[in-house]
Amino acid sequence: MQQRKIYSSRVWVDNKLQPATITFTNGITAIDFNKWDDAEDFGNAVIMPGVIDVHVHINEPGRTEWEGFETATQAAAAGGSTTIIDMPLNASPVTITLEALNQKLEASKGKMNVNVGFYAGLIPGNSQHLESLIKAGVVGVKCFLTHSGIEEFPNVTEKDLDEAMPIIAKYNIPLLAHCELYDTEIDCDFENNPTSYQHYLASRPKKWENDAIDLMIRMCRKHNCPVHIVHVASAEALSKIEAAKKEGLPITAETCTQYIFFNAEDIPDGNCIYKCAPPIREKANNEQLKHAFVSGVLDFITTDHSPAPPNIKEMESGNLKKAWGGIAGIQFLLNASWTALKNTMSLEQFIPLVTSKPASFIKASTKGTIKIGNDADFVIWNPEENVVVKPEDIFFRYKISPYIAQHLNGKVLETIVNGATVYHNKSIQNKNKGQWLLQK
């Protein structure tokens, strides 16, 4: 691979933005804090490690008409992400056996425009498969505490957790939990108001999340198994997570772009593009989520990209009761999150939330920071430039997303994966430059 040198007055090195020239092939070979004459000059654009999104649903094999590796990884690259981790459900078969993981690996060949890692799934009765999946290189194990929406991926009980957590703890990888827990449905007349967002919100209260997070903290304490709370939406749970961390429990937590960018008060009725679970909550709640990044209670940001075709999203009917719950946002982790957080924190505080912190979570030691010997995964972007999202600029399969028509701070100029330019000038330039990220 040909050597390349890039310079900017704002390169993220040693946890600060500073002038630097980076020399690389497929890895970083030199860093110089001067401008080299033969370096490409990106002026004041930010050069930083490629963004890492550790929570996406690619849906291949088996539901590839929903998305697929080709389109999902192009969209990731267009948004500045260079590594993504694929969830075990929505694909068919779900990734709950070694055979299913091998099918997924086979399905991804020739279609990885960014680096791709994988989670295994935990469902009732598959604990005996976890060891082989972990040895094959999955970076974590995902479970649901409530119905996942996919029949072949049922939720686990405390008994299932007691079986699985000692196995997961032995290998020191995280158990990721979708935290909603309830005995009975909430009687809020959602049935008779299926297009009302406020009725949908009322149907999945914060208590469901809070109770589930209490359970996972208790199980984390019992088994000393690393636990990761995905997509925290209830600000009431933040104090619980903070206390667990102070206790020294191996617990981490994320929220997603949609939970800090959108607010329930602004969501129109009958528009299913905003439906996700847990639901997007009120502005006052979401402001607390933002500040939880500053305090370190929340560790990093993800998208939980979960796309679906228009009929499954009930785009015509607007029926929130029937619509698939998931937001398509893999392309907007960087600029939509920065737009949401720029009045809460500095750019220097923000950058680790999408680079080094998720890299540390998945133990990707050669990613997430710019240092000699690390992989040449970069995004070059202008955080001050305003962009309006147009459907024709979207690379994921269906142009169904709440980010369409939004004004976002941050224009991605170029995305470099393993030393090769994958995204530049609104186009994909070098395909299939991504690699599997298997933890062995």
C-alpha positions in Angstrom: 0.0 0.0 0.0 1.2 3.5 -0.9 2.4 5.8 1.9 0.3 8.9 2.6 0.9 12.0 4.7 -2.0 14.2 6.0 -1.8 17.4 8.0 -4.2 19.6 9.9 -4.0 22.3 12.5 -6.5 20.1 14.5 -5.4 16.5 14.8 -6.6 14.5 17.8 -3.3 13.2 19.3 -2.5 12.6 23.0 -6.1 13.6 24.0 -5.9 17.1 22.5 -6.4 18.8 19.2 -3.0 20.1 17.8 -1.2 20.6 14.6 0.3 17.4 13.3 1.4 15.4 10.2 0.3 11.8 10.2 2.2 9.3 8.0 0.5 6.0 7.3 0.1 3.0 5.0 -2.5 0.5 6.4 -1.1 1.5 9.8 0.2 4.7 11.4 4.0 4.9 10.8 4.9 8.4 12.0 3.4 11.4 13.8 5.2 14.8 13.5 4.0 17.9 15.2 5.2 20.0 12.3 3.7 20.5 8.9 5.6 18.5 6.3 6.0 20.0 2.8 4.8 16.9 1.1 1.7 16.4 3.3 -1.8 17.0 2.1 -3.0 20.0 4.0 -6.5 19.8 5.4 -6.3 23.2 7.0 -8.5 23.5 10.1 -10.5 20.3 9.5 -10.4 17.9 12.4 -8.4 14.7 11.8 -9.3 12.1 14.4 -9.6 8.3 14.8 -12.5 6.8 12.9 -15.7 6.7 14.8 -16.7 3.3 16.4 -20.3 2.4 16.7 -20.7 -0.7 18.9 -24.5 -1.1 18.5 -25.9 -1.7 15.1 -28.4 -4.2 13.5 -27.3 -5.2 10.0 -29.9 -7.9 9.5 -27.8 -10.2 7.3 -28.2 -13.0 6.5 -31.9 -13.8 6.5 -33.5 -10.3 6.6 -31.2 -8.7 4.1 -34.1 -6.9 2.5 -34.2 -4.8 5.7 -30.5 -3.7 5.3 -27.4 -5.9 4.7 -23.6 -5.5 5.1 -23.1 -3.7 1.8 -25.4 -0.7 2.5 -24.9 -0.5 6.3 -21.1 -0.3 6.0 -21.3 2.3 3.2 -23.6 4.4 5.4 -21.2 4.0 8.3 -18.3 5.2 6.2 -20.3 8.1 4.9 -20.8 9.2 8.5 -17.2 8.8 9.6 -17.5 5.4 11.3 -14.7 3.0 10.5 -15.7 0.1 12.9 -19.1 -1.2 13.8 -20.3 -4.1 15.9 -23.3 -6.1 14.7 -26.0 -7.3 17.1 -27.0 -11.0 17.1 -30.7 -10.5 16.3 -32.7 -9.4 13.3 -30.5 -11.6 11.2 -31.9 -15.0 10.5 -30.6 -17.2 12.0 -29.9 -15.2 15.1 -26.3 -15.5 16.3 -26.8 -17.9 19.1 -24.6 -20.8 17.9 -21.2 -21.1 16.3 -22.8 -22.3 13.1 -25.0 -19.1 12.9 -21.9 -16.9 13.5 -20.1 -18.7 10.7 -23.1 -18.1 8.4 -22.9 -14.4 9.3 -19.2 -14.3 8.6 -19.7 -15.9 5.3 -22.5 -13.4 4.4 -20.3 -10.4 5.2 -17.5 -11.5 2.9 -16.9 -8.9 0.1 -19.3 -6.5 1.6 -17.4 -4.8 4.4 -16.7 -1.2 3.7 -15.7 -0.6 7.3 -14.4 -3.0 10.0 -17.1 -5.3 11.5 -17.2 -7.1 14.8 -19.9 -9.3 16.2 -21.9 -10.0 19.4 -23.3 -13.4 20.3 -26.8 -13.7 21.6 -28.0 -15.1 24.9 -31.5 -16.7 24.9 -33.1 -19.3 27.2 -31.3 -22.6 26.8 -28.3 -21.6 24.7 -25.7 -21.1 27.5 -23.8 -24.2 26.3 -23.1 -22.4 23.0 -21.5 -19.3 24.6 -18.0 -20.7 25.1 -17.6 -21.7 21.4 -18.9 -18.3 20.3 -16.6 -16.5 22.6 -13.6 -18.5 21.4 -14.6 -17.7 17.9 -14.1 -14.0 18.6 -17.3 -12.3 19.5 -16.7 -9.1 21.5 -19.7 -9.5 23.8 -23.0 -11.3 24.5 -26.4 -9.6 24.1 -29.6 -10.4 25.9 -33.1 -8.9 26.2 -35.0 -8.7 29.5 -38.3 -8.1 27.5 -39.6 -9.4 24.2 -37.1 -8.5 21.5 -39.7 -8.2 18.7 -38.1 -11.2 17.0 -39.7 -14.6 17.8 -36.4 -16.5 17.6 -34.7 -14.2 20.1 -36.8 -14.5 23.3 -35.9 -12.7 26.5 -34.0 -14.2 29.4 -35.0 -14.6 33.0 -32.9 -14.4 36.2 -32.4 -18.2 36.0 -30.9 -17.9 32.5 -28.6 -15.1 33.7 -27.5 -17.3 36.6 -26.5 -20.0 34.1 -24.8 -17.7 31.6 -23.0 -15.0 33.6 -20.3 -17.3 35.2 -19.3 -18.4 31.7 -19.2 -14.8 30.3 -17.3 -13.6 33.5 -14.7 -16.3 32.9 -13.7 -14.7 29.6 -14.1 -11.1 30.9 -16.3 -9.9 28.0 -19.4 -7.9 28.6 -23.0 -9.0 28.8 -25.1 -6.4 27.1 -28.6 -6.0 28.3 -31.7 -4.4 26.8 -33.2 -3.2 30.0 -37.0 -3.1 30.1 -38.8 -5.4 32.7 -42.5 -5.7 33.5 -45.1 -8.1 34.7 -48.2 -6.5 33.1 -48.7 -4.1 30.2 -49.5 -0.5 31.1 -53.1 0.4 30.8 -52.9 3.8 29.0 -55.4 3.3 26.2 -52.7 2.9 23.6 -54.9 0.3 21.9 -57.5 3.0 21.1 -54.8 5.7 20.3 -52.3 3.7 18.1 -51.0 6.8 16.3 -50.4 8.9 19.4 -46.7 9.3 20.4 -47.6 10.3 23.9 -49.7 7.1 24.3 -46.7 5.1 23.0 -44.4 6.8 25.5 -46.8 6.1 28.3 -46.9 2.4 27.4 -43.2 2.0 28.1 -42.5 3.9 31.3 -39.2 4.7 32.9 -40.0 2.2 35.7 -39.5 -0.7 33.2 -36.0 0.5 32.6 -35.2 1.3 36.2 -36.4 -2.1 37.4 -34.4 -3.9 34.7 -31.2 -1.9 35.5 -31.7 -2.8 39.2 -31.8 -6.5 38.3 -28.6 -6.2 36.1 -26.7 -4.4 38.8 -27.7 -7.1 41.3 -26.6 -9.9 38.9 -23.4 -8.0 38.1 -22.6 -7.9 41.8 -23.5 -11.6 42.3 -21.4 -13.0 39.4 -18.7 -10.2 39.0 -19.6 -10.4 35.3 -19.0 -7.3 33.2 -22.4 -5.8 32.4 -23.2 -3.2 29.8 -26.5 -1.3 29.8 -27.5 -0.5 26.2 -29.5 2.6 25.1 -30.2 4.1 28.5 -33.3 6.3 28.0 -34.5 6.8 31.6 -32.6 9.5 33.4 -33.9 8.1 36.7 -31.6 5.1 36.2 -28.5 7.3 36.0 -28.1 7.4 39.8 -28.3 3.6 40.0 -25.5 3.2 37.4 -23.4 5.9 39.1 -23.7 4.1 42.5 -22.8 0.7 40.9 -19.7 2.3 39.4 -18.7 3.8 42.7 -19.1 0.4 44.3 -16.5 -0.8 41.9 -18.8 -3.1 39.9 -17.7 -3.9 36.3 -20.6 -1.9 34.7 -20.7 0.4 31.7 -23.6 2.2 30.0 -24.4 3.9 26.7 -27.1 6.0 25.2 -27.9 6.5 21.6 -28.0 9.6 19.4 -31.8 9.6 19.1 -32.2 9.9 22.9 -30.2 13.1 23.1 -31.1 14.6 19.7 -34.9 14.3 19.7 -37.4 15.0 22.5 -40.9 13.5 23.0 -42.5 17.0 23.1 -41.5 17.6 19.5 -42.4 14.2 18.0 -45.5 14.3 15.8 -48.3 11.7 16.0 -48.6 9.1 13.3 -44.9 9.2 12.3 -43.3 5.9 13.0 -39.8 6.9 12.1 -39.3 8.0 15.7 -40.5 4.7 17.2 -37.8 2.9 19.2 -37.6 1.0 22.5 -37.1 2.3 25.1 -38.9 5.3 23.7 -37.4 8.8 23.2 -38.4 10.6 26.3 -39.0 14.2 27.4 -36.6 17.1 27.0 -35.9 17.5 30.7 -35.0 13.8 30.9 -32.8 13.9 27.9 -30.9 16.9 29.2 -29.9 14.7 32.2 -28.6 12.1 29.7 -26.4 14.6 28.1 -24.8 15.7 31.4 -24.2 12.1 32.3 -21.6 12.0 29.6 -19.8 14.9 31.3 -19.9 13.1 34.7 -18.8 9.8 33.2 -22.0 7.9 34.3 -22.6 7.2 30.6 -19.5 5.8 28.8 -20.1 6.4 25.1 -22.6 6.9 22.3 -24.0 4.4 19.8 -26.8 4.5 17.2 -28.7 1.2 17.7 -29.2 1.4 13.9 -32.3 -0.8 13.4 -33.8 -0.2 10.0 -36.9 -1.8 8.4 -38.8 -1.6 5.1 -41.6 1.0 4.8 -44.4 -1.5 5.3 -42.9 -2.9 8.5 -42.4 0.7 9.8 -46.1 1.4 9.1 -45.1 4.5 7.1 -48.6 4.8 5.6 -50.8 4.0 8.5 -48.7 5.8 11.2 -49.7 3.0 13.6 -47.1 3.1 16.4 -48.6 0.0 18.0 -47.8 -2.2 15.0 -44.7 -0.4 13.6 -41.2 -2.0 13.9 -39.4 -0.2 16.7 -36.0 0.9 15.5 -34.3 4.0 14.2 -32.1 4.2 11.1 -29.2 6.4 12.1 -25.9 4.6 11.4 -24.7 7.5 9.2 -25.3 10.2 11.8 -23.5 9.0 15.0 -20.8 11.6 14.6 -22.6 14.8 13.5 -26.0 14.3 15.1 -24.4 13.4 18.4 -22.1 16.4 18.2 -25.1 18.7 17.3 -26.9 17.4 20.4 -23.9 17.8 22.7 -22.1 20.9 21.5 -23.8 23.1 24.1 -23.1 20.7 26.9 -19.4 19.9 26.3 -16.3 20.8 24.3 -15.2 19.0 21.2 -12.3 17.7 23.2 -14.7 16.1 25.7 -16.9 14.7 22.9 -14.3 13.0 20.7 -13.5 10.1 23.1 -17.2 9.3 23.4 -17.1 8.0 19.8 -13.5 6.8 19.5 -11.3 5.7 22.4 -14.1 4.8 24.9 -16.0 2.4 22.6 -12.6 1.1 21.4 -11.7 0.3 25.0 -15.1 -1.3 25.6 -14.5 -3.9 22.7 -10.8 -4.2 23.6 -9.8 -3.0 20.2 -6.3 -1.9 21.3 -5.2 -0.7 17.8 -8.2 1.5 17.2 -9.7 4.6 18.7 -6.5 6.6 19.1 -3.9 8.1 16.8 -0.6 6.6 17.7 2.3 4.9 15.9 1.5 1.2 15.2 -2.3 1.7 15.4 -4.6 1.0 12.4 -4.9 3.8 9.9 -8.7 4.4 10.6 -9.5 8.1 10.3 -12.3 10.5 9.8 -11.6 14.0 8.5 -14.5 16.4 9.2 -15.5 20.0 9.8 -17.5 20.1 13.0 -18.5 23.8 12.4 -20.0 23.3 9.0 -23.8 22.9 8.9 -25.4 20.3 6.7 -29.0 19.5 5.9 -29.6 15.8 5.5 -31.2 15.0 2.2 -32.6 11.5 1.3 -30.2 11.3 -1.7 -27.2 11.6 0.6 -28.2 8.5 2.6 -26.4 5.3 2.0 -28.4 2.9 4.1 -31.0 0.9 2.2 -34.3 2.7 3.0 -34.4 6.5 3.1 -36.5 6.3 6.2 -35.0 8.2 9.1 -35.8 11.0 11.5 -32.5 12.7 10.6 -33.8 13.6 7.1 -34.2 17.4 6.8 -32.4 18.0 10.1 -29.7 20.6 10.3 -26.6 18.9 11.7 -23.3 20.4 12.8 -20.5 18.5 11.1 -19.6 17.6 7.5 -17.6 14.5 6.9 -14.9 15.2 4.2 -13.2 11.8 4.1 -13.3 8.5 5.9 -10.1 6.3 5.7 -10.4 2.6 6.6 -7.1 0.6 7.1 -5.3 3.2 5.1 -7.6 3.4 2.2 -10.1 6.2 1.4 -13.5 4.7 1.5 -15.7 7.8 1.6 -14.9 11.1 -0.1 -16.9 13.8 -2.0 -20.3 12.1 -1.2 -19.2 8.8 -2.8 -17.8 5.4 -1.8 -14.4 5.2 -3.5 -12.7 1.9 -2.5 -15.1 -0.9 -1.6 -14.5 -3.8 0.8 -11.6 -2.3 2.8 -13.0 -3.3 6.1 -11.8 -6.3 8.1 -13.4 -8.6 10.6 -12.8 -7.6 14.2 -12.6 -10.9 16.0 -11.3 -11.0 19.6 -9.1 -14.0 19.9 
